[in-house]
């Protein structure tokens, strides 16, 4: 049976279940349709269905939860801090609406936890870490209480799994310190296990309509938080059964392809994405299309970046977009345009997103070596042979600066690593460490982590520990917190 027909057949079953229809928490067929529209990013249709529900059953406490979902995905797709500030007052209003309702429904605590967690995830995108930590702590407590009261309510596991991974993978910094004040601890492997089990079992249960939401969060943490080597395979596996009419499916698949060197696949997915007035505008997809096109050194990538800048209403990815446009100019040997875009990187957008922070770091560094830039872009796009061919035209002594020498060795290591040539990769990484351990660039520290991973794979745990510790000992370089956290996660895996 096609997924959509299967879902519709469940709508009427769901309304009969006691955990759904208790008192004022009525996740009826109309609400499920609104929920499904939200997760296809058809937000206007969802708003209309919610408005109809509010008119027909104004006391239905599922309404504020659905309204919060709409705000959450609206803010994710617009990346607008101004809109975030305009809408954040809705949180307390919705919690107040739910607070007076049926305490014997599993949705009573669950809905409050979801609203807290959604605002925490949005808030953290703008650096409000302490407030986000309070909301995560609140959501965690509510979900644990709900798990005790309703152990068979599977949706609790979604939030608990997400919280476990996010807290467990956080690098040292303000967010981790803020969460530690509440005594919150997480474990990456436990959280991944919880979400993987949920992803496998949900389609076989009466909770199937919530599948897309579970996969959305699972795909996010696999790629962005846990940085799992299984991110691509699992995301593509679990999203395959989601309808092609879902723009959120496009995002999940294209994003994981872009992050894992599958540029041609990402381009095909993005160019075939569903379009039309029914869908929420999602400018980020144009930015992502520009990135993956440039990874194959396609100068036409500039059109996608220009489209992003024209349609974007938010503050994120602007600096990184101008950096990519600067690189296109550099590849064309257009110095005037390159300098113009570099100025825009420095003076446009914000630095909430890691990509924008790094873009600013990069333009304050020396101008990239064109050969190394080409090799980097091709590697990121998964064009390993082409990237290796460019690098093999040179040797380390052909480069003048310590930065370029180190980057050359590091990029050779990354390519040989991905090609399964472990011994050559280890030698390349060791060269990068020798050349770059005293520099502010991340190449040496990241090389040490990757050497640790190779030795871990070889089950040489003593050497793995040594290189993870070497990475932790390197300070004052780009990405210091995240690289150190990767090394610490490695030490946990090998018993360090």
C-alpha positions in Angstrom: 0.0 0.0 0.0 1.4 3.5 -0.9 2.6 5.4 2.2 0.0 8.2 1.8 -2.9 5.7 1.6 -1.5 3.8 4.6 -1.3 7.0 6.6 -4.9 7.9 5.7 -6.1 4.5 6.8 -4.4 5.1 10.1 -6.0 8.5 10.7 -9.3 6.9 11.8 -7.6 4.2 13.8 -5.6 6.8 15.7 -8.7 8.7 16.8 -10.0 5.6 18.4 -6.9 5.0 20.6 -7.2 6.0 24.2 -3.7 7.7 24.4 -4.7 10.0 21.6 -8.3 11.0 22.2 -8.1 11.5 26.0 -10.1 14.5 27.1 -8.9 17.7 25.4 -5.9 16.2 23.7 -7.6 15.1 20.5 -5.2 14.2 17.8 -8.0 13.6 15.3 -7.9 13.2 11.6 -7.9 16.9 10.9 -5.0 17.4 13.3 -3.0 14.6 11.7 -3.5 16.1 8.2 -2.3 19.5 9.6 0.7 17.7 11.2 1.5 15.9 7.9 1.3 19.2 6.0 3.8 20.7 8.4 6.3 18.0 7.7 5.9 18.4 4.0 6.6 22.2 4.6 3.1 23.1 3.4 2.8 25.5 6.2 0.0 27.6 4.8 -2.2 24.5 4.4 -1.3 23.5 7.9 -2.3 26.9 9.2 -5.7 26.6 7.5 -6.4 23.2 8.9 -5.4 24.3 12.4 -7.7 27.4 12.1 -10.6 25.0 11.1 -9.8 22.8 14.1 -9.7 25.8 16.4 -13.1 26.9 15.1 -14.7 23.4 15.4 -13.0 22.4 18.7 -11.5 25.4 20.4 -10.7 23.5 23.6 -8.5 20.9 21.7 -5.1 21.2 23.5 -3.3 19.6 20.5 -3.9 23.0 18.7 -1.1 24.9 20.5 1.3 22.1 19.9 0.6 22.1 16.2 0.9 25.9 16.1 4.3 25.6 17.7 5.4 23.1 15.0 4.4 25.7 12.4 6.4 28.4 14.1 9.4 26.1 14.5 9.6 25.2 10.8 8.8 28.7 9.7 11.8 29.9 11.7 14.0 27.1 10.5 13.3 27.9 6.9 13.5 31.7 7.2 16.6 31.9 9.4 15.2 35.2 10.5 16.2 36.5 14.0 13.7 39.3 13.7 10.9 36.8 13.2 12.2 34.7 16.0 12.0 37.7 18.3 8.5 38.4 17.1 7.2 34.9 17.7 9.0 33.8 20.8 6.3 35.1 23.1 4.0 32.4 21.7 5.8 29.8 23.8 4.5 30.9 27.2 1.0 31.5 25.8 0.9 27.9 24.4 2.2 26.3 27.6 -0.4 28.2 29.6 -3.1 26.8 27.2 -1.9 23.3 27.7 -1.2 23.5 31.5 -4.9 23.5 32.4 -5.8 20.4 30.4 -6.0 16.7 31.0 -3.1 15.6 33.2 -4.0 11.9 32.5 -3.2 12.2 28.8 0.3 11.2 27.7 0.2 14.3 25.5 0.0 16.6 28.6 3.7 16.4 29.5 4.8 15.4 26.0 3.4 18.6 24.4 5.0 20.8 27.0 8.3 19.1 26.5 8.1 19.4 22.7 7.4 23.1 22.9 10.3 23.7 25.2 12.6 21.6 23.1 11.7 23.3 19.8 12.3 26.8 21.2 15.6 25.6 22.7 16.8 24.4 19.3 15.8 27.7 17.7 17.2 29.8 20.5 20.6 28.1 20.4 21.0 29.1 16.7 21.2 32.7 17.9 23.6 32.2 20.8 21.0 32.3 23.7 22.6 29.2 25.3 21.6 29.6 28.9 18.0 30.1 28.1 18.1 27.2 25.6 19.8 25.0 28.4 16.9 25.8 30.8 14.4 24.7 28.1 16.3 21.5 27.3 16.5 20.7 31.1 12.7 21.3 31.3 12.0 19.2 28.3 14.2 16.4 29.6 12.4 16.3 33.0 9.0 16.4 31.4 9.8 13.5 29.0 11.3 11.4 31.8 8.2 11.9 34.0 6.1 11.0 31.0 8.1 7.9 30.4 7.4 6.7 33.9 3.7 7.5 33.6 3.3 6.1 30.1 6.1 3.7 29.3 4.4 2.5 26.1 4.1 6.0 24.7 6.9 5.6 22.1 7.1 9.3 21.2 8.9 10.0 24.5 12.0 8.3 23.0 12.3 10.8 20.2 13.0 13.8 22.5 15.0 11.7 25.0 17.2 10.3 22.2 17.8 13.7 20.7 18.7 15.3 24.1 21.1 12.4 24.9 23.0 12.8 21.6 23.1 16.6 21.7 24.4 16.8 25.3 26.7 13.9 24.8 28.3 15.4 21.7 28.6 19.0 22.9 32.2 20.4 22.9 33.4 22.3 25.9 32.1 25.8 25.9 29.3 28.0 27.2 26.4 25.7 26.2 28.0 22.6 27.9 28.7 24.7 31.0 25.1 26.0 31.1 23.7 22.5 30.8 26.0 21.1 33.4 24.6 23.6 35.9 21.4 21.6 35.7 23.2 18.3 36.1 22.3 17.2 32.6 24.5 14.5 31.1 24.1 12.7 27.8 25.6 9.8 25.9 25.9 9.8 22.1 25.7 6.0 21.6 22.7 5.7 23.9 20.8 8.4 22.1 21.6 7.1 18.6 20.4 3.6 19.7 17.2 5.1 21.0 16.5 6.9 17.7 17.6 4.0 15.5 15.2 1.7 17.3 12.4 4.2 17.0 13.1 4.6 13.3 13.0 0.9 12.7 9.9 0.2 14.8 7.6 3.2 14.2 6.4 2.1 10.7 5.1 -1.2 12.3 3.2 0.6 15.0 0.1 2.9 15.4 2.6 5.8 15.7 3.5 5.6 12.0 2.2 9.1 11.2 5.0 10.5 13.4 7.7 8.7 11.3 8.8 11.7 9.3 9.4 13.8 12.4 11.6 11.1 14.0 13.6 10.8 10.8 14.0 14.5 10.6 15.7 14.7 14.0 17.6 11.4 13.5 19.1 12.6 10.2 20.0 15.9 11.8 21.9 14.4 14.7 23.6 11.7 12.5 25.1 14.4 10.2 25.5 17.5 12.4 25.9 16.3 15.9 27.3 12.8 16.0 29.0 13.2 12.6 28.3 9.5 12.1 30.0 7.6 9.1 26.6 6.0 8.7 24.8 9.3 8.3 24.4 9.0 4.5 23.4 5.3 4.4 20.9 5.6 7.2 19.3 8.9 6.1 18.8 7.6 2.6 17.4 4.4 3.9 14.9 5.9 6.3 13.8 8.8 4.0 13.1 6.4 1.1 9.6 5.7 2.3 8.7 9.3 2.8 6.5 10.9 0.0 8.4 12.7 -2.7 5.9 15.6 -2.2 7.7 16.4 1.0 10.1 19.4 0.7 11.5 18.3 4.1 12.6 15.0 2.5 14.4 17.0 -0.2 16.3 18.9 2.5 17.2 15.8 4.5 18.5 13.9 1.5 20.3 16.8 -0.2 21.9 17.9 3.0 23.3 14.5 3.9 24.5 14.0 0.3 26.3 17.3 0.4 27.9 16.5 3.7 29.1 13.1 2.5 30.7 13.9 -0.9 27.7 12.9 -3.0 27.4 16.2 -4.9 25.9 14.8 -8.1 23.2 13.1 -6.2 22.6 16.3 -4.2 22.3 18.3 -7.3 19.8 15.9 -8.8 17.7 15.9 -5.7 17.7 19.7 -5.4 16.9 20.3 -9.0 13.9 17.9 -8.9 12.6 19.3 -5.6 8.8 20.0 -5.3 8.0 23.6 -6.0 5.0 25.9 -6.0 2.9 28.2 -3.8 1.9 25.4 -1.5 5.4 25.1 -0.1 7.1 27.3 2.5 9.9 29.4 0.8 13.2 27.7 1.7 16.1 29.9 0.5 18.7 27.6 2.1 18.1 25.1 -0.6 19.5 27.5 -3.2 22.5 28.1 -1.0 23.1 24.4 -0.8 22.7 23.9 -4.5 25.3 26.6 -5.0 27.7 24.8 -2.6 27.4 21.4 -4.3 27.7 22.9 -7.8 30.9 24.7 -6.9 32.3 21.5 -5.5 32.5 20.3 -9.0 34.1 23.6 -10.0 31.0 24.7 -11.9 31.0 28.6 -12.3 27.2 28.4 -12.8 27.0 27.9 -9.0 27.0 31.7 -8.8 23.4 31.8 -10.1 22.2 29.6 -7.1 24.1 31.8 -4.6 22.6 35.0 -6.2 19.1 33.4 -5.9 19.8 32.7 -2.3 20.8 36.3 -1.6 17.7 37.6 -3.4 15.2 35.4 -1.6 16.8 35.0 1.8 15.2 36.9 4.7 17.5 35.7 7.4 20.9 36.4 8.8 22.7 33.1 8.4 24.9 31.8 5.6 25.3 35.2 4.1 29.0 35.5 4.9 29.6 32.0 3.6 27.7 32.7 0.4 29.9 35.7 -0.3 33.0 33.6 0.5 31.9 31.0 -2.1 31.3 33.9 -4.6 34.8 35.1 -3.8 36.2 31.7 -4.6 34.4 31.6 -7.9 36.1 35.0 -8.7 39.5 33.6 -7.6 39.1 30.6 -9.8 38.4 33.0 -12.7 41.5 35.0 -11.8 39.2 38.1 -11.3 41.0 39.9 -8.5 38.7 43.0 -8.4 35.6 40.8 -7.9 37.4 38.6 -5.4 38.2 41.6 -3.3 34.7 43.0 -3.6 33.2 39.7 -2.2 35.8 39.5 0.5 34.6 43.0 1.7 31.1 41.7 1.8 32.1 38.7 3.8 33.5 41.0 6.4 30.6 43.5 6.4 27.4 41.5 5.8 25.4 39.0 7.6 26.0 37.6 11.1 28.2 35.0 12.8 25.7 32.8 14.6 26.2 29.9 12.2 29.5 28.0 12.3 29.8 28.3 8.5 29.7 32.1 8.8 32.2 32.2 11.7 34.6 30.1 9.6 34.0 32.3 6.5 35.1 35.3 8.5 38.2 33.4 9.7 39.1 32.4 6.2 39.0 35.9 4.8 41.2 37.1 7.6 43.8 34.5 6.5 46.0 34.7 3.4 44.4 34.4 0.0 43.9 30.7 -0.8 46.3 28.9 -3.1 44.2 28.2 -6.2 45.5 24.7 -6.7 44.7 23.8 -3.0 41.3 25.5 -3.3 40.4 23.4 -6.3 41.5 20.2 -4.6 39.5 21.1 -1.5 36.3 21.8 -3.4 36.6 18.6 -5.4 37.3 16.6 -2.3 34.3 18.0 -0.5 32.2 17.1 -3.5 33.4 13.5 -3.5 35.4 13.9 -6.7 38.4 12.1 -5.1 40.3 11.1 -8.3 40.1 14.6 -9.7 41.2 16.1 -6.4 44.1 13.7 -6.2 45.1 14.4 -9.8 45.4 18.1 -9.0 47.5 17.5 -5.9 49.8 15.0 -7.6 50.9 17.8 -10.0 52.9 19.3 -7.1 54.9 18.3 -4.0 55.0 19.8 -0.6 58.2 21.8 -1.2 56.5 23.6 -4.1 54.5 25.6 -1.6 55.9 28.7 0.0 54.0 29.2 3.3 53.7 26.9 6.3 49.9 27.0 5.9 50.0 25.8 2.3 52.6 23.1 3.0 50.5 21.8 5.9 47.2 22.0 3.9 48.8 20.1 1.0 49.8 17.2 3.2 46.4 17.2 5.0 44.4 17.2 1.8 46.5 14.3 0.4 45.8 12.5 3.7 42.0 13.0 3.5 41.8 11.7 -0.1 44.0 8.6 0.5 42.0 8.0 3.7 38.7 8.0 1.8 40.3 5.8 -0.9 41.1 3.2 1.8 44.9 3.7 1.4 45.5 3.8 5.2 49.3 3.6 5.3 49.7 6.4 2.7 47.1 8.5 4.6 48.9 8.0 7.9 52.1 9.2 6.4 50.4 12.3 4.9 48.7 13.1 8.2 51.9 12.8 10.1 53.5 15.2 7.7 50.7 17.6 8.3 51.2 17.3 12.0 54.9 17.9 11.8 54.5 21.0 9.6 51.4 22.5 11.2 51.3 21.7 15.0 52.5 25.2 15.8 50.1 27.0 13.5 46.7 28.5 14.1 45.1 26.4 11.3 43.1 23.3 12.1 44.9 20.9 9.7 47.4 19.4 12.2 44.8 18.8 15.0 42.3 17.3 12.6 45.0 15.1 11.1 45.8 13.7 14.6 42.1 12.9 15.2 41.9 11.1 11.8 45.1 9.1 12.5 43.4 8.1 15.8 40.4 6.9 13.9 42.5 4.8 11.5 44.4 3.2 14.3 41.0 2.6 16.1 39.8 0.8 12.9 43.0 -1.3 13.0 42.3 -2.1 16.6 45.6 -0.5 17.6 44.1 1.2 20.6 47.3 2.4 22.2 48.2 4.4 19.1 44.6 5.6 18.7 44.7 6.9 22.2 48.1 8.6 21.6 46.8 10.5 18.6 43.5 11.4 20.1 45.4 12.9 23.1 47.8 14.6 20.7 44.8 16.4 19.1 43.5 17.4 22.5 46.9 18.8 23.4 46.9 21.2 20.4 45.5 24.6 21.3 44.7 27.9 19.7 43.6 26.7 16.3 40.4 26.9 14.2 37.6 24.5 15.3 39.5 23.8 18.5 36.4 22.9 20.5 34.8 20.7 17.9 38.0 18.9 17.1 38.8 18.4 20.8 35.3 16.9 21.3 35.8 14.5 18.3 39.1 13.4 20.0 37.3 12.9 23.4 34.6 10.9 21.8 37.3 8.8 20.2 38.9 8.2 23.6 35.6 7.1 25.0 35.3 4.5 22.2 38.7 3.0 22.7 38.5 3.1 26.5 40.9 6.1 27.0 
